[in-house]
Amino acid sequence: MLVCQKDKFALPRHIAYLDAAYMSPIPLAALEAGKVGTAVKTEPWKMTIASYYDEVEEARALAASLIGADAEDIAIAAATSYGMAVAARNVPVPPGSAILLMENEHPSHRYIWHELAEQRRAHVRIIDKPSDGDWTAAFVKAIADCDIPVAVVAGTMVHWFEGTAINLTAVTQASRAAGACLVVDGTQWVGALPFDVKTVRPDFLVFATYKFLLGPYRLAFLYADKRWHGEGKPIEHHSWNRVGGDKSDFYRVEVPAFLPGARRFDMGERSDFAVMPVAIESLKLLNGWGVENTFARLRHLNDLAWKEAVGRELIREPNPLRAPHISILDFGDHVPPDLATQLRANNVYVTVRGSKVRISPHVYNDEQDILALFNLLASILKA
């Protein structure tokens, strides 16, 4: 199993940071790359046209390798919401059709579909939280039982708020049977869970870099199925996603063709000299460790979290449908309103929402971090 990688981060021993699902720290190597990248603009006379292309293509290839895609399938986006806007610009949604969303879906994967439904005179259908917690079965049933044609299924592999795993393959099969497009938010799991787009084949998959990809804030990657490489429409227009944009006379061509593959969806100013190098160094580390090895490490730490919660009688039993890389524990009425403040005062960091505590370790965590959290939880919740 992959050993703890704390030495590659600026994390002191006394800090138990277990909140990657909120915002992960960047590795030290990425910090240094960011410093070098930021300095590029102090001497712009040294820049060449390659400054706008080389790092972008390196990042594209690294991101693709995490999900079993080709570099041609990946576009550079500003955020999850940007990628979702691209998807909404392209998927066919006839009047009277349905867009299916989970209850309490993340805003970046929710708001755009309500706007699109209003524009197209379609309907957003919310899949209610299932009483047994089985979101996969709820998804499949909602698709099959929908009384109007399903145009879009907005899916994912883990409910961001519930921490429940979803069988995306089953959701995909149901979506395809209904003739619907599948648009997926991968921000809470790409890089942490093994995944192969060649098996699932969503229409679009968006994943930001600032969580489990250990990258910067304000950068995301958009996977687009090859169906959209020839007919897809971007949401903005500029020279960097066009053929000949690297030529000195690019402006002479009235409307040049798009670059091949998903590059047509690239955002403007995609080659951010301060941001892109940070992402590249983090993606290099992740690829070096391997997604399978990272996943095994995170599963080990989360299994320990559930074991401690049960062993200390803070909960009755683990959630059998839990996602393996995130632990969301519901402590009910035992949670004081200042729990997060008390934990932070003792150098332990998690996300607290109401009665739920979300624990999201990464490769920089070890068993000592998990024990520090549960020593505190036991003393606070049983007080």
C-alpha positions in Angstrom: 0.0 0.0 0.0 1.1 3.5 -0.7 2.8 5.0 2.4 1.9 8.4 3.9 3.2 11.2 1.7 3.1 14.0 4.4 6.8 14.9 3.7 5.7 16.2 0.2 3.4 18.8 1.8 3.8 21.8 4.1 1.8 20.0 6.8 3.2 20.1 10.3 2.8 17.0 12.5 0.4 18.6 14.9 -2.1 19.5 12.2 -4.6 16.8 11.3 -6.1 18.1 8.1 -8.8 15.8 7.0 -10.8 18.0 4.6 -9.6 17.3 1.0 -13.3 17.2 -0.1 -13.4 20.9 0.8 -9.9 22.1 -0.3 -6.7 20.1 -0.5 -3.3 21.6 0.1 -0.9 21.6 -2.9 2.3 19.7 -2.7 5.6 21.5 -2.1 6.7 20.7 -5.7 3.6 22.4 -7.0 4.2 25.4 -4.8 7.7 25.8 -6.3 6.3 25.4 -9.8 3.8 28.1 -9.2 6.5 30.5 -8.1 8.4 29.8 -11.3 5.3 30.2 -13.3 4.3 33.4 -11.7 7.7 34.8 -12.4 7.3 34.2 -16.2 5.3 37.4 -16.4 8.0 39.5 -14.8 10.0 39.0 -18.0 7.4 38.8 -20.8 10.0 39.5 -23.4 11.4 36.0 -22.9 8.0 34.4 -23.6 7.5 32.5 -26.9 4.4 31.1 -28.6 5.2 27.8 -26.9 4.4 29.4 -23.6 0.8 29.3 -24.6 0.7 25.7 -25.8 3.3 23.4 -24.2 2.1 23.3 -20.6 -1.5 23.2 -21.7 -0.9 20.1 -23.7 1.1 18.5 -20.9 -1.7 19.1 -18.4 -4.3 17.8 -20.9 -2.4 14.5 -21.2 -1.9 14.1 -17.5 -5.5 14.7 -16.7 -6.6 12.3 -19.4 -4.5 9.5 -18.0 -6.3 9.7 -14.6 -9.6 8.6 -16.2 -8.5 6.4 -19.1 -9.1 9.0 -21.7 -7.0 10.3 -24.6 -5.5 13.8 -24.5 -7.9 14.6 -27.5 -10.8 14.1 -25.1 -9.9 16.8 -22.6 -10.6 20.5 -22.6 -9.2 23.1 -20.2 -12.0 24.8 -18.1 -12.1 27.4 -15.4 -14.3 25.5 -12.9 -16.9 22.7 -12.6 -19.6 25.2 -13.4 -17.8 26.2 -16.6 -17.7 22.6 -17.8 -21.4 22.2 -16.9 -22.2 25.3 -19.0 -20.4 23.7 -21.9 -22.4 20.5 -21.5 -25.7 22.4 -21.2 -24.8 24.3 -24.4 -24.6 21.1 -26.3 -26.9 18.3 -25.1 -30.2 18.2 -26.9 -33.2 19.0 -24.6 -36.5 19.1 -26.5 -39.5 20.9 -25.1 -41.4 18.8 -22.7 -38.5 16.5 -21.9 -36.9 15.9 -18.5 -33.6 16.6 -16.9 -33.0 14.3 -13.9 -31.1 15.6 -10.8 -30.5 14.1 -7.4 -32.0 15.9 -4.4 -29.6 18.4 -2.9 -27.2 18.1 -5.8 -24.2 20.4 -5.7 -25.0 23.9 -7.0 -22.3 23.7 -9.7 -24.2 20.7 -11.1 -27.7 22.0 -10.4 -28.3 25.6 -11.3 -27.4 25.3 -14.9 -30.0 22.6 -15.5 -32.8 24.7 -14.1 -31.9 27.5 -16.4 -31.6 25.2 -19.4 -35.0 23.7 -18.6 -36.6 27.1 -18.5 -35.0 28.1 -21.8 -36.0 24.9 -23.6 -39.5 24.6 -21.9 -38.3 21.3 -20.4 -38.7 20.0 -16.9 -36.3 19.4 -14.0 -37.2 16.2 -12.2 -35.7 15.8 -8.7 -34.8 12.3 -7.5 -35.8 12.2 -3.9 -33.3 10.9 -1.3 -34.1 7.2 -1.0 -35.1 6.0 2.4 -32.7 3.1 2.2 -29.9 5.4 0.9 -29.5 3.5 -2.3 -29.0 6.3 -4.8 -28.1 3.9 -7.6 -31.5 2.1 -7.5 -33.2 5.5 -7.1 -31.5 6.8 -10.3 -32.3 3.7 -12.3 -35.9 3.7 -11.2 -36.4 7.4 -11.8 -35.1 7.1 -15.4 -37.2 4.0 -16.1 -40.4 5.4 -14.6 -40.2 8.9 -15.9 -43.5 9.8 -17.6 -41.9 12.1 -20.2 -38.8 11.5 -22.3 -35.5 11.9 -20.4 -33.1 14.2 -22.2 -30.3 14.5 -19.6 -29.2 12.6 -16.5 -27.0 14.6 -14.3 -24.9 12.0 -12.5 -21.9 11.3 -10.3 -20.1 8.5 -8.4 -20.7 9.9 -4.9 -23.4 12.2 -3.5 -21.3 15.1 -2.3 -23.4 15.7 0.8 -24.4 12.2 1.8 -21.1 10.4 1.0 -23.0 7.6 -0.6 -21.5 5.7 -3.5 -23.3 5.5 -6.8 -22.8 2.8 -9.5 -22.3 5.0 -12.4 -22.2 2.0 -14.8 -25.7 1.1 -13.9 -26.8 4.7 -14.2 -25.2 4.9 -17.6 -26.9 1.8 -18.9 -30.3 3.2 -17.8 -29.5 6.5 -19.3 -28.6 5.0 -22.7 -31.7 2.8 -22.7 -33.8 5.9 -22.3 -31.9 7.7 -25.0 -30.6 10.3 -22.5 -27.3 12.1 -22.4 -25.2 11.6 -19.2 -23.3 14.6 -17.7 -21.1 13.8 -14.8 -19.5 15.8 -12.0 -16.3 14.2 -11.0 -14.9 16.9 -8.7 -15.4 14.9 -5.5 -13.7 11.7 -6.7 -11.6 11.9 -9.9 -8.0 11.0 -8.8 -9.3 9.2 -5.7 -11.4 6.5 -7.3 -10.4 4.2 -10.2 -12.5 5.1 -13.2 -12.3 4.5 -17.0 -14.3 6.6 -19.4 -14.0 3.9 -22.0 -16.2 1.7 -19.9 -18.7 4.3 -18.7 -18.6 6.8 -21.7 -20.4 9.8 -20.3 -21.2 12.6 -22.7 -19.4 15.0 -20.5 -17.4 14.7 -17.3 -16.1 17.7 -15.4 -13.6 17.7 -12.6 -12.0 20.6 -10.8 -8.4 20.3 -9.5 -8.6 21.9 -6.0 -9.8 18.8 -4.2 -8.6 15.3 -4.7 -6.3 16.3 -7.6 -4.2 18.4 -5.1 -4.2 21.3 -7.5 -5.0 25.0 -7.7 -8.3 26.8 -7.3 -9.7 28.1 -10.6 -8.9 25.2 -12.9 -10.8 22.2 -14.1 -10.8 19.7 -16.9 -13.7 18.7 -19.1 -13.9 15.3 -20.8 -16.0 15.3 -23.9 -17.1 12.1 -25.6 -15.9 11.8 -29.2 -19.4 12.4 -30.4 -18.9 16.1 -29.4 -15.5 16.5 -31.0 -17.0 17.4 -34.4 -20.3 19.0 -33.6 -19.8 20.5 -30.1 -20.2 24.2 -29.6 -18.0 26.1 -27.1 -19.4 28.8 -24.8 -16.7 31.4 -25.8 -14.6 32.1 -28.8 -10.9 33.0 -29.1 -7.8 32.1 -31.1 -6.4 29.5 -28.6 -8.9 26.8 -29.5 -8.7 27.5 -33.3 -6.3 26.2 -36.0 -3.5 28.6 -36.7 -3.8 30.5 -33.4 -0.1 30.0 -33.0 0.7 31.8 -36.2 1.7 35.5 -36.4 -1.0 36.1 -39.0 -3.8 34.3 -37.3 -6.0 37.3 -37.5 -6.1 37.2 -41.3 -8.4 34.1 -41.4 -11.9 35.3 -40.8 -13.2 32.2 -38.9 -10.6 29.4 -38.6 -11.6 25.8 -37.8 -11.5 24.5 -34.3 -8.5 22.6 -33.1 -9.0 18.8 -33.1 -10.9 16.9 -30.3 -12.2 18.6 -27.2 -9.8 21.5 -27.5 -12.7 23.4 -29.1 -14.1 23.7 -25.6 -10.9 25.3 -24.1 -11.5 28.4 -22.1 -10.0 31.7 -23.0 -6.6 32.5 -21.3 -6.3 28.8 -20.7 -2.5 29.0 -20.3 -2.5 30.7 -17.0 1.3 30.9 -16.2 0.8 30.9 -12.4 -1.9 28.2 -12.2 -1.1 25.6 -14.9 2.3 24.7 -13.5 0.8 24.0 -10.1 -1.7 21.6 -11.6 1.0 19.9 -13.7 3.2 19.1 -10.7 0.3 17.8 -8.7 -0.9 15.6 -11.6 2.6 14.2 -12.1 2.7 13.1 -8.5 -0.8 11.5 -8.7 0.2 9.7 -11.9 3.4 8.5 -10.3 1.5 7.1 -7.3 -1.2 5.6 -9.5 -4.9 6.0 -8.9 -5.2 2.4 -7.7 -2.6 3.0 -5.0 -4.0 6.3 -4.0 -7.4 4.7 -3.7 -6.1 1.9 -1.5 -4.5 4.4 0.8 -7.7 6.5 1.1 -9.9 3.4 1.6 -7.6 2.2 4.4 -7.8 5.5 6.2 -11.6 5.7 5.8 -12.1 2.2 7.0 -10.2 3.1 10.1 -12.4 6.1 10.6 -15.6 4.0 10.5 -13.9 1.4 12.8 -13.1 4.1 15.3 -16.6 5.6 15.1 -18.2 2.2 15.8 -15.6 1.1 18.4 -16.1 4.3 20.4 -19.9 3.9 20.2 -20.3 7.2 18.4 -22.4 5.5 15.7 -24.1 2.1 15.6 -22.7 0.7 12.3 -21.0 1.8 9.1 -23.0 2.9 6.2 -23.0 -0.1 3.8 -23.4 2.1 0.8 -20.6 4.6 1.8 -18.1 5.9 -0.7 -14.7 4.4 0.0 -12.7 7.6 -0.1 -15.0 9.9 2.0 -16.6 9.3 5.4 -19.7 11.2 6.3 -20.9 10.3 9.8 -24.2 11.4 11.2 -23.9 11.9 15.0 -27.5 13.0 15.4 -28.4 15.1 18.5 -24.9 14.7 20.0 -23.3 17.4 17.9 -22.8 20.7 19.6 -23.3 23.8 17.4 -19.6 24.8 17.9 -18.1 21.4 17.0 -16.1 22.6 14.1 -14.7 25.4 16.2 -13.7 23.1 19.0 -12.0 20.8 16.5 -10.1 23.6 14.8 -9.0 24.9 18.2 -7.2 21.5 18.6 -5.7 21.5 15.1 -8.1 19.0 13.6 -9.9 20.0 10.4 -13.0 18.4 8.9 -16.3 19.7 7.4 -19.3 19.9 9.8 -22.8 20.4 8.4 -25.5 20.1 11.0 -25.2 16.7 12.6 -22.9 15.3 9.9 -19.1 15.3 10.0 -17.4 14.7 6.6 -13.9 13.2 6.9 -11.9 13.3 3.7 -8.2 12.3 4.1 -5.7 12.2 1.4 -2.2 10.7 0.9 -0.7 13.3 3.3 -2.7 11.7 6.2 -1.8 8.8 8.4 -3.4 6.8 11.1 -2.3 9.3 13.8 -4.5 11.9 12.1 -7.6 9.7 12.2 -6.9 8.9 15.9 -6.4 12.5 16.8 -9.9 13.3 15.3 -11.7 10.5 17.1 -10.0 11.2 20.4 -11.4 14.6 20.2 -14.8 13.5 18.9 -15.2 11.0 21.8 -14.4 13.6 24.4 -16.7 16.3 22.9 -19.7 14.2 21.9 -19.7 12.2 25.1 -19.3 15.2 27.3 
